[in-house]
Amino acid sequence: MSDDRRLHLDARAVALLLACCALWGVAQVVIKVTLAEIPPFLQAAARSGGAALLLLAWMRWRGQGLRPERATWRGGLAAGVLFGAEFACIFSGLQFTNASRLAVFLYTAPFVVALGMPFIARSERLSAVQALGLAGAFAGVVWAFAEGFGAQAGPRQWLGDALGLTAAVLWGATTLVVRGSALGRASAEMALLYQLAVSALLLGVGAFVAGERWPVSVSATSWALLAFQAAVVSFASYLVWFWLVRHYPATQISVFTLLTPIFGLLAGVWLLGEPLTTRLVVALAAVCAGIWLVNARRSRGRGAAAPAQRDDPLSASGPSARA
């Protein structure tokens, strides 16, 4: 891929964006299916560890330095801990709730960033329209969350939903740490490497504490799905996203992240036969509308040629990116 900077999205960018959003949406389904054989903490640790090794090989092939700057240690370790805790919540939560539901709750993370950014940069204060978008999205999510206590819900669906929301808060906190620390000035690859490497270690410790054991026999399907998570989702799609935000306007590509929870919802319904409830559809619409309202004012203010920042709160579905 070339290093030139574009002011507008072309066909290649649109195709890559659609592919990334589809992958991130389907990832929740892949995790849930793999949980049938590989327990949550071990699966998450293997995913992060495998992706970290691939990223190290990529950086070495490109001649990038593998030794982080001392100034980035504190932010890198904090981001890695938050990243690991987030995925512990995601993988654990999928044991109790549907993949389609967790995908919707997880993508409330941009609102956590929007609420926290004014404490880091005064220029990021919310307007009345943005606050309205946040309130509407929150109301939709609360309405959907209440469904977890209904008679039709699974016995611990509410717990899975709560873990999905907790993961969203942790994801947003990770983005704020990256934005507000020296890690925000490190290379995109190094910022991602911190998150993958630290989370792999912590999730491995979590698996030991939880008493998880690697299965004696793992099917070829589960191995393939785990490899897909590490190589395609956590490694390849994140790097593609980093390339996109460096070569195209962040305000334009961030709008595409609205498609991710939609892909996740559709994947859960289509591939796993999960129920498509009215409350969940309303919550999804509220989240998408809220993200659009939060994004709209920034798009007008920055313009098409605005510099793309990987830590942009509107790009919170990017590779601080989660799937």
N, C-alpha and C positions, 0 to 999 in steps of 0.2 A: 504494500500500500504506500502511496506517495505521502509526502509530508506537507503538501500545500494546504492552505487554509481556505475553506469555502464559506460564503456568506449565506447560502441557501442549501437546503437538503436536495440531493440528487437521487436518482433511482437506486444507486448502490447503498446510500445511507438509509433510505427508507426500507430497503430489503433487509439490511443488517439489523435495524431497529426492530422490525417485526419479528425477525428470528430470535433476537435476544428476549423480547417480551414474551414470546411463546415459550421459550425455554424456561424462563423464570416462573411462568405460570404453571407449566407442566411439572416442574421440579417437586412441588408439594405432593403430587400424586406419586411420583417416583419414590420419594422418601417413604410414604405410607405403605406402598407395596413392598419395599425392601424390609420394612420393619417386621414383616411376617417371619423373617429368618435372622436378621441381624439387629440386635438391640440398639436403642437410640443413641446412647453415648458413644459406643464403639463405632457405630455407623458414621456419626458426625465426625469423630476423630479421624477415621480412615479417609473420609472425604476431604477434610482440611489438610491432612498430612499428605495425601496423594497430590492434591492441587499445589501445595507448597513445593514439593519436589519438582513438579513440572515447571513451576514458575522459576525456581532456581536454575533449572536447565536452560530455560528461555533467556534469563538474564545473562547467564554465562555465555551462551551462544551469541548474544548481541554485544558482548564485551562490557556489560554494565558492572559497576562495582557491587560486590555482595556484602560489603561491610557498611552497616548503617552509621550515620553521623551521630556523635554523642548527644547532640541536642535533641534528637528525635526519640531517644530511648523512653523517656517518661510518657510522651504521647502515644508512642507505639505500643508499649506494654498495656496502657489503659485501654486503647482501642482493641487490642487483642483479647483482653479479658472480657470486655463488653461483647465483642463479636462471639466469643466462645459461649458466654452466658445466653446470648440471643439464640444461638443454634441449639443449645441444650433445651431451651423452652420450645423451639419449633419441633424438634425431633420427639420430645416428650409429649408435647401437646397433640401431635398427630396420632398418638395412641388412644386418645379419648374423643377427638372431634373429627369431623370430616375435613378432607383436604380443601374442598371448596370453601368451607367456612373459615378455616385458618388463613387462606389466601386473602380473603377480604379483610379480616382483622389485622393481618400483618401489614397491609398497605395503608394503615393509618399512620405509619412512621413519618411521612413528610410533615404531618401536623405537629408532631413532637419537635421536629427541627424548626418549624415556623414559630412555635411558641418559645423555643429556647434561643433562637438567633438574636433577638434584641438584647440579650445579656452579653453577647459576644461583640455584636456590631450594632450601634445605634441606628444605622441606616436601614436596618432590617426590621424596623418596627412595622406592625401590622396596620393596615388601613381598615376602615369600617367594613368594606366589602370582603376583605380577607378574613376578618373576624367572623363575619356572617357565614362564610364558607366553612370555617372550622366548626362553628356551632352546629350548622346543619349536618355536617358529616358525623360529628360526635353523637347527635341525637339519633341518627340512623343506625350507628353502631350499637348504641345502648339498646335500641329497640330490637335489633337482631340478637344481641347478647341475652336478652330476657328470654328468648326462645329456648335457651339451654336449660331453663328450669321447668319447661312445660312437660306435660305428660307424654308427648310424642318424642321427646329428646332421649338420648342415651343416658344411662345412670350417672355418667361423669362428663357429659358433653360440656357443661359449664366450666369444668376445670380445663379442658382443652382449649376452649374459647379464651379463658383468662390467660393461659400460657401464650396464646397467639398475640393477645394485646400486650402482654409483658414483653414479648419478643419485639414488638413494634417500638415500644419505649426504649428498649436497649439498642435497637438499630438506630433510632433517632439520636440517642446519646452518643453512639459511636461517631456519627457524622459530626456532631457538635465538638467532640474531642479532636477529631481530625482538623476541623476548621479552626478551632481555637488554640491549637498547639503548634509546635515546630514541625510536627508531622505533616501539616498542610503544605509545607515548602519542600518536602521530600519528593522523590520521583513517584509516579503512580504505582510502579511495580513494587517499590520498597514499602509504600503504605499498605498495599495489599499483602505483601509478604509478612509483615508484622501480624496482621490479623489472622492469616492462615496458620502461621507457625505457632503463635502463642495459643490460639484456640485448639489446635491439634494436641498440644501438650496438656492443656487444662481439661479438655474433654476426655483424654486418655486417663487422667487422674480421676475424673468423675466416674468413668466406667469402672475403675478399680474399686472406688469407694461404694458404688452402687452394687457391687458384686456381679457385674456383667461378665459373661464369659463368651469368647468367640465360639460360634457353633461348630460342632464336630464336622458337620456336613453342610455346605452351602451350595445351592443350586447354581447352575450356569447363568440362569436368569438374574439372580440376585447379584452375582459377580458383575454381570454386564451393566446392571442398573447402578451399582456402586461406581464402576468405572465411568459411566456416563455422568454421574454427579460430579466426580472429581475432575475429569478431563474436559468435559464439554461445558458444564454449568459453572463450576467454581474457577476454572482456569481460562478456557477459551472465551466464553461469553463475557467475562469480566474484562479481559484484555481488549476485546472488540469494543466494549463500551468505553473504556479509557481512550481508545483511538478516536472514537466518534466525538467525545466531548472535547478533544484537543483539536479537531479539525472542522467541526461544525458548531453553529451557535447552540449553546446549552439550553436557551429558552425555547428553541424549536424542538430539539430532541426530547426535552423533558416531558412534553405533552404526551409522547408515545408511551410513557410509563403508565398512563391511565389504562392501557390495554392489558397490563400484566395481571391484575386481579380478575379481569374478564376472562382471560385465557385460563387462569387457575380455576375459576368457577365452572367454566365449560368443560375443562379436562376432568374435574371431579365428577361432574354429572354424567359425562359421556363415557369415560373410561372405567369409573368405579360404580356407576349407577347411584350416586349420592342424590338425595332429594333436593329439588330446586324450590325453596320456599319463598313465599312473598316477602317475608321479613328480610331474608338474605338478599334478594334482588333489590329491595328498597335501600338496604345498607350499602350495597355496591354502588347504586346510583348516587347516593349521598356522598360517598367517599370520592367518586370520580368528579362529581360537581364541585365538591370542596377543593380538591386539588386544582381543578381548572380555575376556580375563583382566586385561589392563592397565587397561581401562576400568572393570571391574566395581567394584573397590574405590573408585575415585574417585567413581563414581555414588552409592554408598551414603554416602560421606563428605560430599559436597556437597549432596546432596538435589536435589529437583526444581526448587527455586527458585534454584539456584546461579546466579551471574552468568555470562553467556556471554562468553568471551574469544576473540577471533579467533585468538590465538596459543596457545590451549590445546593442549598436546601431543597430546591425544586428538583434536583436530580438525585434525590435520596434513594431512588430505586436503582441507582446505578451501582457501581461496584463498591461503594461501600456496600454495594449491591447485594441484594438478598434474593435467594430463591431456594 
